[in-house]
Amino acid sequence: MSQQVCDAQQEQVAVLGAGVIGVSWAALFAAHGCRIALYDINPLAFAAAEQQLELIRPTLLSLGLAPDSGHIVFTSNLNDAVSQAHVVQECGPDRIQIKQRLWQEVEKSAPADALLLSSSSGITTGLQSKGMKRPERVIIGHPFNPPHLIPLVEVVGGKSTPAELIQRAMSFYASVGKTPVQLHKEVPGFVANRLQAALMREATLLVKWGVVDVNELDTIVTQSIGQRWAINGPFKSFHLGGGRGGFRHFLDQFARGLQLLWVHSWVSPVFFSKGVKKKLLSQIDNSFGKDPVSELEKERDQKQIELLQTLNSAQKNSNH
């Protein structure tokens, strides 16, 4: 079975879906020398995709990549997109029936040894691959938005997915500069989105209660745990919080108080009711919601680039 990845700068990758995620993937893959077939059922999507690719170029250059090292072609013919593909990265809507129909069609046309990867943020491989002759081929390769900038890819297969296929997916993502992390079992939402959901639940509750507004909440996160977690995740951070006794001492000292906060949160359900949505949207509009999204994205990406460059530099220094 083929072990091809983009190291040879001649791999064919089919990206299915010319939305925000698909175009971001296509730009990244092309910048690493892959030949890209960017598929969308709607040809009208390609004009917006070309504009997005141009907006991504400066970011790729800032990261030391060459946006034009690969080649991107647009197509609304699925067979043309996948028939010669070594890798298929699916980026369609997160709707079960759409993904099932798409994978069934891809299986008919793609090479038997092509990697079949899904960007889905929550639909498991078992649900997506229903109706396929070889459902074990579908593997989750869930990125964080935007994929060309945020390093993480969550990789997980189904119960019958061969370990060799998982390793090929891990190697492929590593070859295009990503940080792939293999999950040992599938859960709805996978890992990063579940963490985001837990934090967003608490953030929404605090705004609902009037403890802070949305701008103050964002400031608290970016000026505390956001900075800490960019360096160490929660477990290592709490290990350091335990001092010389590490996480054991942390548990001895803080576990009870932490669990009381959990219980306090659990007995206070929060939903995006009409009233909660009205409060959130009003505060967001008064803070940053009326700013052009393109300007907010530009500011976000520039700060993210600077953060990545700083972290990469610090990592290199620590390895010496």
C-alpha positions in Angstrom: 0.0 0.0 0.0 1.2 3.5 -0.9 2.9 5.4 1.9 3.0 8.7 0.0 2.9 12.1 1.7 3.7 15.6 0.6 7.4 15.3 1.3 8.1 14.6 -2.3 6.2 17.8 -3.3 4.3 15.9 -6.0 1.3 14.5 -4.1 -2.3 14.9 -5.3 -4.7 16.1 -2.6 -8.4 16.4 -3.1 -10.0 19.0 -0.8 -13.8 18.6 -0.8 -15.6 21.8 0.0 -14.5 25.4 -0.9 -15.7 27.0 2.3 -13.5 28.6 4.9 -12.0 25.4 6.2 -11.5 23.8 2.8 -9.7 26.8 1.3 -7.5 27.1 4.4 -6.5 23.4 4.0 -5.9 23.8 0.3 -3.7 26.9 0.9 -1.6 25.0 3.5 -1.2 21.8 1.4 -0.2 23.8 -1.7 2.3 25.8 0.3 4.0 22.5 1.2 4.2 21.5 -2.5 1.1 19.4 -2.9 -1.0 19.5 -6.1 -4.6 20.4 -5.0 -8.0 19.7 -6.6 -10.4 21.9 -4.7 -13.9 20.6 -5.2 -17.2 22.2 -4.6 -20.6 21.2 -6.0 -21.3 24.9 -6.5 -19.0 26.6 -9.1 -20.0 30.0 -7.7 -18.0 29.2 -4.6 -14.7 29.5 -6.4 -14.6 33.3 -6.8 -14.9 33.7 -3.0 -12.3 30.9 -2.6 -9.8 32.7 -4.9 -10.3 35.9 -2.8 -9.7 33.9 0.4 -6.5 32.3 -1.0 -5.2 35.8 -1.7 -5.9 36.9 1.9 -4.1 33.8 3.2 -0.9 34.5 1.2 0.7 37.0 3.6 0.1 34.7 6.5 1.8 31.8 4.8 4.7 34.0 3.8 5.1 35.2 7.4 5.3 31.5 8.4 8.1 31.0 6.0 6.1 29.0 3.5 5.8 29.5 -0.3 2.2 29.9 -1.3 2.9 29.1 -4.9 5.0 26.0 -4.4 2.0 23.8 -5.1 -0.8 24.1 -7.6 -4.6 24.5 -7.0 -7.2 23.7 -9.6 -11.0 24.2 -9.0 -13.5 21.6 -10.1 -17.2 20.8 -9.6 -16.6 17.2 -10.9 -16.1 14.9 -7.9 -14.6 12.1 -10.0 -12.0 14.5 -11.5 -11.1 15.7 -8.0 -10.5 12.3 -6.3 -9.7 9.8 -9.1 -5.9 10.4 -8.8 -5.8 11.6 -5.2 -3.4 10.2 -2.6 -5.3 12.1 0.1 -8.9 13.3 0.3 -9.6 15.9 2.9 -13.4 16.3 3.3 -14.6 19.8 4.4 -18.3 19.7 3.7 -21.2 20.7 5.9 -21.5 18.9 9.2 -24.7 17.1 8.2 -24.7 13.3 8.5 -26.6 12.5 5.3 -24.5 14.9 3.2 -21.3 13.2 4.5 -22.6 9.7 4.0 -23.6 10.4 0.4 -20.3 12.2 -0.3 -18.1 9.3 1.1 -20.1 6.7 -0.8 -19.4 8.6 -4.1 -15.7 9.2 -3.1 -15.2 5.5 -2.5 -16.4 4.7 -6.0 -13.8 7.0 -7.6 -10.8 7.4 -5.3 -7.9 5.0 -5.4 -8.2 2.1 -3.1 -5.2 3.2 -1.0 -6.1 6.9 -0.8 -6.3 8.4 2.7 -9.9 9.5 3.4 -9.9 12.2 6.0 -12.7 14.2 7.4 -12.5 17.7 8.9 -15.8 17.2 10.8 -16.0 18.9 14.2 -18.3 16.4 15.7 -19.7 13.6 13.5 -18.0 10.3 14.2 -16.5 8.1 11.5 -19.1 5.4 12.2 -21.9 7.8 11.3 -20.1 9.3 8.3 -19.0 6.0 6.7 -22.4 4.2 6.9 -23.2 2.7 3.6 -19.5 2.4 2.5 -18.1 -0.9 1.4 -14.9 -0.2 3.5 -16.1 2.2 6.2 -12.9 1.7 8.2 -11.1 3.9 5.6 -12.7 7.1 6.9 -10.5 8.9 9.5 -11.2 12.1 11.4 -8.6 14.8 10.8 -10.3 17.6 12.7 -8.4 21.0 12.5 -8.8 24.2 14.5 -9.8 27.2 12.4 -8.0 28.4 10.5 -6.1 25.1 9.6 -3.3 27.0 7.7 -2.4 28.7 11.0 -3.4 26.7 14.1 -1.2 23.6 14.5 -3.6 21.1 16.0 -5.2 18.2 14.1 -7.2 15.7 16.1 -6.9 12.3 14.5 -9.2 9.4 15.3 -10.5 6.4 13.4 -13.4 4.0 14.0 -13.2 0.7 15.9 -12.2 -1.2 12.8 -9.7 1.3 11.4 -6.3 -0.3 11.0 -3.5 1.2 13.0 -1.4 1.5 9.8 -4.0 3.9 8.3 -4.0 6.1 11.5 -0.2 6.3 11.3 -0.4 7.3 7.6 -2.8 10.1 8.5 -0.5 11.2 11.4 2.5 11.2 9.1 0.7 13.1 6.4 -0.4 15.9 8.7 3.1 16.1 10.3 4.6 16.4 6.8 2.6 19.6 6.2 3.6 21.2 9.5 0.7 20.3 11.6 0.7 18.9 15.2 -1.4 15.8 14.9 -2.7 14.2 18.2 -4.3 10.7 18.0 -7.4 10.3 20.1 -7.8 6.8 21.5 -11.6 6.6 21.1 -14.3 8.7 19.4 -16.5 10.9 21.5 -19.0 13.6 20.2 -17.1 16.8 19.6 -13.8 15.1 20.1 -11.5 16.9 22.6 -10.7 20.5 21.8 -14.3 21.4 21.0 -15.5 19.7 24.2 -13.0 21.9 26.2 -14.2 24.9 24.3 -17.9 24.0 25.0 -17.2 23.7 28.7 -15.5 27.0 28.9 -18.1 28.7 26.7 -20.8 27.3 29.0 -19.2 28.9 32.0 -18.5 32.1 30.2 -22.1 32.4 29.1 -23.3 31.7 32.6 -21.1 34.4 34.1 -22.4 37.0 31.6 -25.9 35.9 32.2 -25.5 36.4 35.9 -24.0 39.9 35.3 -20.6 39.0 36.9 -18.8 40.4 33.9 -19.7 41.5 30.4 -18.4 39.8 27.2 -15.5 42.1 26.8 -14.4 41.8 30.4 -14.7 38.0 30.1 -12.5 37.9 27.0 -9.9 40.1 28.7 -9.8 37.8 31.7 -9.1 34.8 29.5 -6.5 36.4 27.2 -4.6 37.9 30.2 -4.5 34.8 32.3 -5.3 31.2 31.3 -5.1 31.9 27.6 -1.4 32.9 28.0 -0.7 30.1 30.5 -2.3 27.4 28.3 -0.5 28.5 25.2 2.7 27.3 27.0 1.4 24.5 29.2 -2.0 22.7 29.1 -4.3 22.6 32.2 -2.7 19.5 33.7 0.9 20.7 33.6 -0.3 24.2 34.7 -2.0 22.7 37.8 1.0 20.5 38.4 3.1 23.6 38.6 0.4 25.2 40.7 1.1 22.5 43.3 4.6 23.8 43.9 7.3 21.3 44.8 4.6 18.7 45.6 3.3 19.0 42.0 -0.1 17.7 41.1 -0.4 15.5 44.2 -0.1 18.6 46.4 -2.5 20.5 44.2 -5.1 17.7 44.7 -4.6 17.7 48.4 -5.0 21.5 48.6 -7.5 22.4 45.9 -9.5 19.4 44.7 -12.4 20.0 47.1 -12.7 23.6 46.2 -12.5 22.8 42.5 -15.2 20.1 42.8 -17.5 22.6 44.7 -17.2 24.9 41.7 -18.1 22.1 39.4 -21.2 21.3 41.5 -22.1 25.0 41.7 -21.9 25.2 37.9 -23.9 21.9 37.3 -26.9 23.1 39.4 -27.1 26.3 37.3 -28.1 25.2 33.8 -27.6 27.7 31.0 -29.0 27.6 27.5 -29.0 30.0 24.6 -32.5 31.2 25.3 -33.9 34.2 23.6 -33.0 36.4 26.6 -29.4 35.1 26.9 -28.8 35.5 23.2 -30.2 39.1 23.3 -27.8 39.9 26.2 -24.8 38.4 24.5 -25.4 39.9 21.1 -26.1 43.4 22.6 -22.8 43.4 24.4 -20.8 42.0 21.5 -22.3 44.6 19.2 -21.3 47.3 21.7 -17.8 45.9 22.0 -16.5 44.5 18.7 -19.4 43.0 16.8 -19.8 46.0 14.5 -16.1 45.9 13.4 -15.5 44.4 9.9 -14.9 40.6 10.3 -12.0 40.9 7.8 -10.2 43.3 10.1 -10.8 41.2 13.2 -9.5 38.1 11.3 -6.4 40.1 10.1 -5.7 41.2 13.7 -6.2 37.7 15.0 -3.9 36.1 12.5 -1.1 38.6 13.0 -1.2 38.1 16.7 -1.3 34.3 16.2 1.7 34.4 13.9 3.7 36.4 16.5 2.7 34.0 19.2 3.6 30.9 17.1 7.0 32.5 16.2 7.7 33.3 19.9 6.7 29.8 21.0 8.7 28.1 18.3 11.8 30.2 19.2 11.4 29.4 22.9 11.1 25.7 22.0 14.3 25.8 19.9 16.1 27.5 22.8 14.9 24.9 25.3 16.2 22.1 23.1 19.8 23.5 23.1 
